[in-house]
Amino acid sequence: MRTRGAGALAAGVLMAALTSCASGPDPSRGPALTAPETFYLRPVGDTSGPHDKVPFHLSAADGTGGREREGRTLTADVLPGSEKAVALRRSGDCRGGPTHVTCEVGAEYDNWSDSPRVSPVAAEGSRAGDTGVVRFTYTTAKGRKLTARTRAVVGEPVLEARTRASLTDVRPGAELTEPVVVRNTGEVPVEGVGLELSAGEMEFTEKYRNCRYPQPYHGHIAVCEFPGLRIEPGGTVVLRPAVRLRASRTDMYTSYGHDVWALALGRHYGTTPKGGDHGDGPTLAAEPGKAPSGPWVKGGGPTYVVLDTHADYAVEDVALHGAPGTRRTFRLTVRNDGPADAGAVARLVFEPPPGTTMVKQPMEEYDDGVYQPYCDSKDFTYTCDVGPLKPGGTRTFEFTALLGEPGAGRLLLRDDRPSSAWDRGRRDDDPADDRAVITVGE
């Protein structure tokens, strides 16, 4: 989906304090084995689940720094009493069954990138809330055994946030107020919630005292964590006070959004910005609430904002003089007279005068030192994307032609096809200057 002018993603993991999910063991520090401390399992036969969940991560190193891909052993065992909750899934060169698996692995092993693999899954007949323990054992080439345990929980918290697809007819510079409402549609409680707020190209009018505003985003991203927040399955919370945003005065199309996740599950595709100072405004706090009507989106998402304004684009007449065969270089200019920035919205259609031969057109570099025509051409007509154009700005396209007999061609501005129901193009209030002529004369 195109967002004009907007600055503007199945498995989960809680790592033990002495392990690192992202990087795994450091071979230079000797033998090591890392596994999730707690891992949530999708119930049997249920293909739905949380958004952006971190897959099961198991890694090991024998500390030798070697690159051998074999010669070490990895075993997984479902401990006695856990068989009704958890089973083992294997792939590649592993042997065994649902409660015991043995794999031959290398000196450095990571199941995100290496094969074979073994991981816990919910056992047949298990129910949400059932728990079990899996023990992993890594045996080095010298026979040293390292162990790690993962507590497996059947069921997952699934966080959804209430969103709105779009807000239209927003007054330029107006203040928007939007509450953050989160519910848990999963099978088990969530304990600990993460929240990321994005202002897009708008601005926060107040910054929460218990949220971070990372520096690279110039105050347009807020990261908030609620480690003690518990939401039962089917429960809903409202975070107050509501988010307050100042709409842009010129960006006709922009967006804001909020993403939510269970801290215990992490974020697989989304990257949570680090650092940043806390705000000086009120404290954002959760209170129980009722789930209003939707739409609801797993993990949250954006709301698109359309200002009640317009962008007046214009093209001007072009006159070329010379006898037939004369070579002329000329420019076609598109101007945005404002007041809004509508983003990448318009295309310039150029029909040369009859008999005029084009010998040079705008080019773009699509690879190092390799160029291609910027404008599409068909049936002696050129169509050029104008691209984003701020109020008062211009975009110029330079052509060279061999003139023909006196005659006239035309210039025409067109909007792209709407990308969505809220896409209104430029809403140009003066369409007369969307057309111009290009003439050839002696």
VEXMIDREN-447443 format. One line per 8 residues: number of its first residue (from 0); for each residue x, y, z of C-alpha. Coordinates in Angstrom, 1 decimal. Example, Ala and Ser with C-alpha at 12.3 -4.5 7.8 and 13.67 -1.06 7.14 Angstrom:
0 = 12.3/-4.5/7.8; 13.7/-1.1/7.1
***
This chain:
0 = 0.0/0.0/0.0; 1.4/3.4/-1.0; 1.5/6.0/1.8; 2.1/9.4/0.1; 4.6/11.4/2.2; 4.5/9.0/5.1; 7.9/8.7/6.9; 6.0/5.7/7.6
8 = 6.2/-8.6/10.8; 5.3/-19.2/14.3; 7.1/-19.3/17.4; 8.3/-17.1/20.8; 11.0/-17.0/23.4; 12.1/-15.7/26.8; 15.9/-16.2/27.2; 17.6/-16.9/30.5
16 = 19.7/-14.2/31.9; 23.0/-16.0/31.0; 22.1/-16.7/27.4; 21.8/-14.7/24.2; 19.1/-15.5/21.8; 20.4/-13.3/19.0; 24.1/-14.2/18.9; 24.5/-17.6/20.7
24 = 27.6/-18.8/22.5; 31.0/-17.1/22.0; 33.4/-19.9/20.9; 36.4/-18.0/22.3; 34.9/-18.4/25.9; 34.9/-22.2/25.9; 32.1/-24.7/25.4; 28.6/-23.3/25.8
32 = 25.0/-24.3/25.1; 22.0/-21.8/25.1; 18.3/-22.5/24.9; 15.1/-20.6/25.8; 14.3/-20.6/29.5; 10.6/-20.6/28.6; 9.0/-21.4/25.3; 5.3/-21.1/24.3
40 = 3.9/-23.8/22.0; 1.1/-23.5/19.5; -1.7/-25.9/20.4; -2.0/-29.0/18.1; -4.1/-28.2/15.0; -4.2/-24.5/15.6; -2.4/-22.6/12.9; -3.2/-19.1/14.2
48 = -0.9/-17.4/16.7; 0.9/-14.2/17.7; 2.4/-11.7/15.3; 6.1/-11.4/15.0; 7.0/-14.2/17.4; 10.7/-15.2/17.8; 11.2/-18.8/16.7; 12.7/-21.4/19.0
56 = 16.5/-20.8/19.2; 19.1/-23.4/20.2; 22.8/-22.9/19.8; 26.0/-24.5/20.9; 29.8/-24.3/20.6; 32.6/-26.5/21.8; 35.0/-23.6/22.3; 37.7/-24.9/20.0
64 = 37.0/-22.4/17.3; 36.8/-25.2/14.7; 34.5/-25.3/11.7; 33.8/-29.0/11.6; 30.2/-29.7/10.7; 30.1/-33.1/12.5; 31.7/-34.9/15.4; 29.6/-33.5/18.2
72 = 26.3/-34.8/19.6; 23.1/-32.9/20.5; 20.4/-34.8/22.3; 16.9/-33.7/23.4; 14.9/-35.4/26.1; 11.3/-34.8/27.3; 11.7/-35.3/31.0; 9.4/-37.8/32.8
80 = 6.0/-36.4/33.6; 6.1/-34.0/30.7; 5.0/-36.4/27.9; 1.4/-35.3/27.9; 2.4/-31.7/27.4; 5.4/-31.6/25.0; 6.9/-33.7/22.2; 9.9/-33.4/20.0
88 = 10.0/-32.5/16.3; 13.1/-33.4/14.3; 14.5/-32.8/10.8; 17.6/-33.6/9.0; 20.0/-36.2/10.2; 18.4/-36.8/13.6; 17.3/-40.1/15.2; 14.7/-40.9/17.8
96 = 11.0/-40.3/18.6; 8.7/-37.9/20.4; 10.5/-38.0/23.7; 14.2/-38.6/22.8; 16.1/-37.3/19.8; 19.9/-37.5/19.0; 21.5/-35.4/16.3; 25.1/-35.2/15.0
104 = 26.1/-31.5/14.8; 29.3/-29.4/14.4; 31.7/-27.4/16.5; 29.5/-24.3/16.2; 25.8/-25.0/15.9; 22.8/-22.7/15.5; 19.4/-24.2/14.6; 18.3/-20.9/12.9
112 = 20.9/-21.5/10.2; 22.2/-25.1/10.6; 20.7/-28.6/10.0; 19.8/-31.0/11.6; 17.2/-29.5/14.0; 15.1/-30.6/17.0; 12.5/-28.4/18.7; 9.6/-28.8/21.2
120 = 6.0/-28.9/20.0; 2.7/-29.5/21.8; 2.0/-33.1/22.4; -1.1/-34.8/20.9; -4.0/-34.4/23.4; -2.4/-31.6/25.3; -4.4/-28.6/26.5; -3.7/-24.9/26.9
128 = -1.8/-24.3/30.1; -0.1/-27.7/30.2; 3.6/-27.5/30.9; 6.6/-29.7/30.5; 10.4/-29.6/30.5; 12.8/-30.5/27.7; 16.5/-31.1/28.5; 19.1/-30.5/25.8
136 = 22.6/-32.0/26.0; 25.6/-31.0/23.8; 28.6/-33.3/23.9; 31.9/-31.9/22.6; 34.5/-33.7/20.6; 36.4/-34.3/23.9; 33.3/-35.9/25.6; 32.4/-32.9/27.8
144 = 28.6/-32.7/28.3; 26.7/-29.4/28.6; 23.0/-29.2/29.4; 20.2/-26.6/29.2; 16.5/-26.9/30.0; 13.5/-25.3/28.5; 10.1/-25.1/30.2; 7.5/-25.6/27.5
152 = 4.0/-24.1/27.9; 1.1/-25.2/25.7; -0.7/-22.1/24.3; 0.4/-18.6/23.6; -0.6/-15.1/24.5; -1.9/-13.4/21.3; -2.0/-9.6/21.5; -4.2/-7.5/19.3
160 = -4.6/-3.8/19.1; -7.6/-1.8/18.0; -6.8/0.2/14.9; -8.5/2.4/12.4; -7.8/2.0/8.7; -7.8/5.8/8.1; -8.9/9.2/9.3; -10.0/11.6/6.6
168 = -10.9/15.2/6.4; -8.4/16.1/9.2; -7.8/19.8/9.5; -4.2/20.8/8.9; -2.4/21.2/12.2; -5.3/19.7/14.2; -4.7/17.7/17.4; -5.6/14.0/17.2
176 = -6.4/12.0/20.3; -6.2/8.2/20.1; -6.4/5.7/23.0; -4.4/2.5/22.8; -6.6/-0.5/23.4; -5.0/-4.0/23.7; -6.6/-7.4/24.1; -5.3/-11.0/24.5
184 = -7.0/-13.5/22.3; -4.6/-16.3/23.1; -4.9/-19.4/25.2; -2.7/-18.3/28.1; -2.2/-15.1/30.1; 0.3/-12.5/29.0; 2.6/-11.2/31.7; 4.6/-8.2/30.4
192 = 3.7/-6.1/27.4; 5.8/-4.0/25.0; 4.5/-1.1/23.0; 6.0/1.0/20.2; 4.2/4.2/19.2; 5.0/5.9/15.9; 4.0/9.5/15.1; 5.0/9.1/11.4
200 = 5.5/12.6/10.1; 3.3/14.1/12.8; 4.4/15.1/16.3; 3.6/13.9/19.8; 2.1/16.8/21.7; 3.0/15.2/25.0; 5.6/12.5/25.8; 5.0/9.9/28.5
208 = 7.2/9.8/31.5; 7.6/6.0/31.4; 8.4/5.7/27.7; 11.7/6.1/25.8; 12.1/8.3/22.8; 15.2/7.0/20.9; 17.4/9.8/19.5; 17.7/8.6/15.8
216 = 13.9/9.2/15.4; 13.8/12.7/16.6; 11.0/12.2/19.1; 8.7/10.5/16.5; 9.0/7.0/18.0; 8.2/6.0/21.6; 9.0/2.7/23.3; 7.2/1.7/26.4
224 = 7.4/-1.5/28.5; 5.0/-2.8/31.1; 6.8/-5.9/32.6; 4.1/-6.3/35.3; 1.1/-6.0/33.1; -1.0/-9.2/33.0; -3.8/-9.7/30.6; -5.9/-12.9/30.9
232 = -7.1/-14.7/27.8; -10.1/-12.7/26.5; -9.1/-9.7/28.6; -8.8/-6.1/27.4; -6.8/-3.1/28.8; -6.9/0.5/27.8; -3.7/2.5/28.1; -4.3/6.1/29.3
240 = -3.9/9.0/28.9; -4.6/8.7/25.2; -1.9/9.4/22.6; -2.0/13.0/21.5; -0.6/13.9/18.1; -0.3/17.1/16.1; -1.3/16.6/12.5; 0.9/18.0/9.7
248 = 0.1/21.3/8.1; 1.2/20.3/4.7; 1.6/16.5/4.4; -1.7/15.5/2.8; -1.1/11.8/3.4; 0.7/10.5/6.5; 0.2/7.8/9.2; 0.6/7.0/12.8
256 = 0.6/3.6/14.5; 1.2/1.4/17.5; 2.8/-2.1/17.7; 2.2/-4.4/20.7; 3.9/-7.6/21.7; 4.3/-10.0/24.7; 7.7/-9.4/26.3; 8.0/-13.1/26.9
264 = 7.7/-13.8/23.1; 10.1/-11.1/21.8; 10.0/-9.6/18.4; 11.3/-11.6/15.4; 11.0/-9.3/12.5; 10.4/-6.0/14.3; 13.5/-4.3/15.8; 12.9/-2.4/19.0
272 = 14.9/0.8/19.0; 17.4/1.1/21.9; 18.2/4.0/24.2; 16.5/7.4/24.3; 15.4/9.8/27.1; 12.1/9.4/28.9; 9.4/12.0/28.3; 8.4/14.7/30.7
280 = 4.6/14.2/30.5; 2.1/12.0/32.3; 2.7/8.3/33.1; 1.1/5.9/30.6; -0.9/3.3/32.6; -3.1/0.3/31.9; -6.6/-0.1/33.2; -9.2/-2.9/32.6
288 = -11.6/-2.2/29.7; -14.1/-3.7/27.4; -13.2/-4.6/23.8; -14.9/-2.1/21.5; -15.9/-3.0/18.0; -13.0/-3.6/15.6; -11.0/-3.6/13.5; -8.4/-5.5/15.6
296 = -5.0/-6.3/14.2; -2.5/-8.8/15.6; 0.5/-6.9/16.9; -1.2/-3.5/15.9; -0.5/-1.5/12.8; -0.8/1.9/11.1; -3.7/4.4/10.7; -3.5/6.5/7.6
304 = -4.3/10.2/7.9; -5.7/12.4/5.1; -5.7/16.1/5.5; -8.6/18.2/4.4; -6.5/20.2/1.9; -5.3/20.0/-1.7; -2.2/20.3/-3.9; -2.5/22.6/-7.0
312 = -0.1/21.2/-9.7; 0.5/23.1/-12.9; 2.3/22.7/-16.2; 3.2/25.6/-18.6; 3.1/26.0/-22.4; 6.4/25.4/-24.2; 7.2/27.0/-27.6; 10.0/25.6/-29.8
320 = 11.3/27.6/-32.8; 13.3/26.5/-35.8; 13.2/25.1/-39.3; 12.5/21.4/-39.8; 15.5/19.3/-38.7; 16.7/21.9/-36.1; 17.9/20.3/-32.9; 16.4/21.8/-29.8
328 = 16.8/20.9/-26.1; 13.8/21.9/-23.9; 12.5/21.4/-20.4; 9.0/20.4/-19.2; 8.3/21.7/-15.7; 5.7/20.6/-13.2; 5.1/23.0/-10.3; 3.2/22.5/-7.0
336 = 1.5/25.7/-6.0; 0.4/24.0/-2.8; -0.7/24.4/-0.1; -0.2/20.7/0.5; 2.4/18.1/-0.2; 0.5/15.1/-1.7; 3.6/12.9/-2.1; 4.3/10.8/-5.1
344 = 0.9/11.3/-6.7; 1.1/12.6/-10.3; 2.4/11.6/-13.7; 3.2/13.9/-16.6; 2.0/12.8/-20.0; 3.9/14.3/-22.9; 2.7/14.0/-26.5; 5.2/15.6/-28.9
352 = 4.1/17.7/-31.9; 3.6/15.5/-35.0; 6.8/15.2/-37.1; 9.0/16.0/-34.1; 11.7/13.3/-33.6; 12.9/12.7/-30.0; 16.6/12.0/-29.8; 17.3/12.3/-26.1
360 = 15.2/11.9/-23.0; 15.6/11.8/-19.2; 17.6/8.8/-17.9; 18.0/7.2/-14.5; 20.8/5.0/-13.1; 19.4/1.6/-12.0; 22.8/0.0/-11.5; 26.4/1.3/-11.1
368 = 27.1/3.1/-14.4; 24.0/1.6/-16.1; 21.2/3.8/-17.2; 17.7/3.4/-18.6; 14.9/5.9/-19.7; 13.2/7.4/-16.8; 9.8/7.9/-18.6; 7.7/5.2/-20.1
376 = 7.2/5.6/-23.8; 4.5/4.1/-26.0; 2.9/5.2/-29.3; 5.0/8.4/-29.4; 3.8/9.4/-25.9; 6.0/9.7/-22.8; 4.7/9.2/-19.3; 6.9/10.4/-16.4
384 = 6.4/10.0/-12.7; 6.6/13.4/-11.1; 7.5/12.0/-7.6; 7.1/13.8/-4.3; 6.8/17.6/-4.8; 6.6/19.9/-1.8; 4.6/23.2/-2.0; 6.5/25.7/-4.1
392 = 8.7/23.0/-5.6; 9.2/22.0/-9.2; 10.3/18.9/-11.2; 11.9/19.3/-14.6; 12.3/16.8/-17.4; 14.7/17.6/-20.1; 14.3/16.3/-23.7; 16.1/16.9/-27.0
400 = 14.3/16.7/-30.3; 14.7/17.3/-34.1; 11.9/19.7/-35.0; 9.4/18.9/-37.7; 6.8/21.0/-39.5; 4.9/23.6/-37.4; 2.4/21.9/-35.2; 1.3/21.3/-31.6
408 = 1.5/18.6/-29.0; 0.2/18.5/-25.4; 1.2/18.2/-21.8; -1.2/16.6/-19.3; -1.0/15.9/-15.5; -2.7/12.7/-14.3; -3.1/11.2/-10.8; -2.0/7.6/-10.3
416 = -4.7/5.1/-9.7; -6.0/5.3/-6.1; -4.1/2.9/-3.8; -7.0/2.6/-1.3; -10.4/3.9/-0.4; -8.9/6.9/1.4; -6.6/7.9/-1.5; -7.9/11.1/-3.0
424 = -5.0/12.1/-5.2; -4.2/15.8/-5.3; -7.7/17.1/-5.0; -6.5/19.8/-7.3; -8.9/22.8/-7.1; -7.6/24.3/-10.3; -7.5/21.5/-12.9; -7.3/24.0/-15.8
432 = -3.5/24.4/-15.3; -3.1/20.6/-15.5; -3.0/21.0/-19.3; -0.6/22.9/-21.6; 0.5/22.8/-25.2; 4.0/22.4/-26.8; 4.2/24.1/-30.2; 6.8/24.0/-33.0
440 = 7.0/27.1/-35.3; 9.4/28.9/-37.6
***
